């Protein structure tokens, strides 16, 4: 009970500081996510963006692609699953006391834990790459399609794994963060060590490597190992990467960052464009020639 007056005082102090910042200038000068959340709540602007604003996120000029790539390009779209994720994110950003608690815990634990591990501890920071419908559209499968083994590299808390898992009999995942491993084990996924998944003695039908190549120490080795354990006749690899490419590796013990020891050629890609994505796909395909790149 003694903590309650303390939290209330901190909340009041933050509101006062926010009002001062509002008087000093527009809200765009608020750099802290927590301050922006507080400002949005006070201004009543937590409603979801209009459908027209969201649609532009998915518009791609496929004329920039070569004629050979245009027929196999899969256009994404804003579906119900994506909208539910967006609505939930907007709602959670308005939970002021939870945001205050997360901000306090993060500031303390960041002294000796990585951001990923803190997110796993707090149960936040879930990644969204595709909805179930978008996953099926990408792989050109129907809702009843089944395969044997899935391996999700760098699975985080397993929320993206959960989207793919209904289509597989066995689900494997890898993760460095101990708190994220805990989240994966709660979901009943088998977690393999970072030096174990390549040496299990069996192959995988689908391997997902989502937003991992820019966050691992040896991205070239990862691509080589994926090729070695992918089922050669029907295996598929799903790659996702944030562009522009800015790699760094988290130190799980002390929350520090350092550069990867392997140089990935994608560092030369300066901007985000379909041509950049095409170059990335062709480069990765050359490293994954044993399987199909989705």
Beta strands, then each sheet from edge to edge (+ up, - down):
strand 1: 147-153
strand 2: 168-174
strand 3: 190-192
strand 4: 206-210
strand 5: 236-240
strand 6: 249-250
strand 7: 257-258
strand 8: 292-293
sheet 1: 3+ 2+ 1+ 4+ 5+ 8+
sheet 2: 6+ 7-
end
